[in-house]
Amino acid sequence: MSGPIRPARLILASASPRRLALLGQIGIRPDLVHQTDIDESVRKAELPAHHARRLAGEKAESCRHALGTPEAFILAADTVVAAGRRILPKAESEEDARRCLDLLSGRSHRVYTAVALVTPAGRLRERLVETRVKVKRLAPAEIDAYLASGEWRGKAGGYAIQGLASAFVLGLIGSYSGVVGLPLYETATLLEGEGFPVRSGWAKAAA
């Protein structure tokens, strides 16, 4: 008699500690975390939603080609902060972050997070989640204090909603976890729909 069937492995195609922590929040532990290296430049006239979907798909496919692991689920995601049709950068300097915060101050903006899943059979499945975030009008002293924290560094739109910047958010419509970096409902539904045992570790997590 053959032994128990081992479920297909899960590879997270991201080095983001936020995405890893979010997966852990719903009891999912990837077997491997692989950082992808793709060109994330915005193409001419590319809209925010399309940019997020394209990059998520490219990350997943890049991971598959790099590792040569067809017998695994490969999960990738990309998050884009947009003011209208304008894609805000991942802030790498205080000047970047200040420009982003000045632009977002006192208005609503949209955050698009795309999730891409390559199945063990090599099929690509995708989900796109759009969330509207409303930011209070920021005083210069508030922006200065946030910049001094350094939390903005490397964050799309120059802020992290799960951190100090939560004090600036009046409300949101959509997925909070999507703004952090991985929409959990859509991710779990996508995985489960393709046969990945999403709830297999729940009993152990509750023990």
C-alpha positions in Angstrom: 0.0 0.0 0.0 1.3 3.4 -0.9 1.9 6.1 1.8 -0.1 9.3 2.1 0.0 11.7 -0.8 2.1 14.7 -0.1 0.4 17.9 -1.2 2.2 19.9 -3.8 4.8 22.4 -2.5 4.1 26.1 -2.3 6.8 28.6 -3.3 6.4 32.3 -2.5 8.0 34.3 -5.2 8.7 37.3 -3.0 11.2 38.4 -0.4 8.7 40.7 1.2 8.4 39.9 5.0 4.9 41.4 4.9 3.6 38.9 2.4 5.2 36.0 4.3 3.6 37.2 7.5 0.2 37.6 5.9 0.3 34.1 4.6 1.2 32.9 8.1 -1.8 34.8 9.4 -4.1 32.3 7.6 -2.0 29.3 8.5 0.0 28.9 5.3 3.7 28.3 5.5 5.5 28.3 2.1 8.1 25.5 1.6 10.4 28.0 -0.1 10.7 31.8 -0.4 12.4 32.9 -3.6 13.2 36.5 -4.5 12.6 37.4 -8.1 14.6 39.8 -10.1 12.6 41.5 -12.8 12.5 44.9 -14.4 9.7 46.8 -12.6 9.8 49.9 -14.8 6.4 51.3 -15.8 5.8 51.0 -19.5 4.7 54.0 -21.6 1.0 54.7 -21.0 0.6 51.7 -18.8 -2.3 52.0 -16.4 -1.9 51.1 -12.6 -4.1 48.0 -12.7 -2.4 46.5 -15.7 1.1 47.3 -14.3 0.3 45.4 -11.1 -1.1 42.4 -13.0 1.8 42.3 -15.4 4.5 42.4 -12.7 2.8 39.8 -10.6 2.6 37.4 -13.5 6.2 38.1 -14.5 7.4 37.4 -11.0 5.6 34.1 -10.9 6.9 33.0 -14.3 10.4 34.2 -13.5 10.4 32.1 -10.4 9.2 29.0 -12.3 11.9 29.4 -14.9 14.6 30.1 -12.4 13.8 27.1 -10.2 12.5 24.6 -12.7 9.9 23.4 -10.3 6.8 22.4 -12.3 5.5 20.2 -9.4 4.8 23.2 -7.2 2.4 26.1 -6.7 4.2 29.4 -7.2 2.6 32.5 -5.7 3.5 36.0 -6.5 2.0 39.4 -6.0 2.6 43.1 -6.8 1.1 46.2 -5.2 0.7 49.6 -6.9 -0.4 52.8 -5.3 -2.1 55.2 -7.8 -3.3 58.7 -7.7 -5.7 58.7 -10.7 -3.8 57.2 -13.6 -0.4 58.1 -12.0 1.6 55.3 -10.5 3.5 56.3 -7.4 7.0 55.0 -6.9 8.4 52.9 -4.2 10.0 55.6 -2.2 13.8 55.4 -2.1 14.6 58.9 -0.8 12.9 61.4 1.5 12.2 63.5 -1.5 10.3 60.6 -3.1 8.3 60.0 0.0 7.5 63.7 0.6 6.2 64.1 -2.9 4.0 61.0 -2.5 2.6 62.2 0.9 2.0 65.7 -0.4 0.0 64.2 -3.3 -2.0 61.8 -1.2 -2.8 64.3 1.6 -6.4 65.1 1.9 -7.7 62.9 -0.9 -8.6 59.3 -1.8 -6.3 57.1 -3.8 -6.4 53.6 -5.1 -4.2 50.6 -4.2 -4.1 47.7 -6.7 -2.7 44.4 -5.6 -2.5 41.6 -8.2 -2.0 38.0 -7.2 -0.5 35.5 -9.7 -0.5 31.7 -9.2 1.4 29.2 -11.4 -0.1 25.8 -10.7 1.8 22.5 -10.7 0.4 21.9 -14.2 1.9 25.2 -15.4 -1.3 27.2 -15.7 -1.3 30.9 -14.7 -4.2 32.1 -12.5 -4.7 35.7 -11.5 -6.7 38.0 -9.3 -6.7 41.8 -9.0 -7.9 43.6 -6.0 -8.7 47.3 -5.9 -8.9 49.2 -2.6 -9.7 52.9 -2.1 -7.9 54.6 0.7 -8.7 58.0 2.1 -6.0 60.0 3.8 -6.5 63.0 6.1 -5.1 66.3 5.2 -1.5 66.1 6.5 0.1 69.1 8.2 3.8 69.7 7.4 4.8 68.7 10.9 3.1 65.3 10.4 4.9 64.7 7.2 8.2 65.7 8.7 7.7 63.3 11.7 6.7 60.4 9.4 9.8 61.0 7.2 12.0 61.0 10.3 10.7 57.6 11.2 12.2 56.0 8.0 9.2 53.7 7.7 8.5 55.0 4.2 11.6 53.6 2.7 10.9 51.1 -0.1 7.2 51.4 0.3 4.9 52.0 -2.6 3.4 55.4 -2.3 5.8 56.3 0.4 3.8 54.9 3.3 3.0 51.6 5.2 -0.7 51.3 6.2 0.2 48.7 8.8 2.6 51.0 10.6 2.7 54.6 11.8 0.9 55.8 8.7 -2.3 54.1 10.0 -2.8 57.3 12.0 -3.3 59.2 8.7 -6.0 56.9 7.2 -9.6 58.0 7.5 -10.9 54.9 6.0 -10.8 52.4 3.2 -13.1 50.5 0.9 -11.8 47.1 -0.1 -9.0 44.9 1.2 -6.8 46.0 4.1 -4.5 43.1 3.6 -4.3 43.9 -0.1 -3.0 47.4 0.8 -0.4 45.7 3.1 0.7 43.5 0.2 -1.4 40.4 -0.2 -5.3 40.2 -0.3 -5.9 37.2 1.9 -9.5 36.3 0.9 -8.6 36.3 -2.8 -5.3 34.5 -2.3 -6.9 31.7 -0.2 -9.8 31.4 -2.8 -7.3 31.2 -5.6 -5.2 28.5 -3.9 -8.1 26.5 -2.8 -9.7 26.6 -6.2 -6.6 25.0 -7.7 -6.5 22.3 -5.1 -4.0 23.6 -2.6 -5.0 22.5 1.0 -5.4 26.0 2.5 -6.8 24.8 5.8 -4.5 21.8 6.4 -2.5 23.5 9.1 -5.4 25.2 10.9 -5.8 22.6 13.6 -2.1 22.7 14.5 -2.2 26.5 14.5 -5.0 26.5 17.0 -3.4 24.0 19.3 
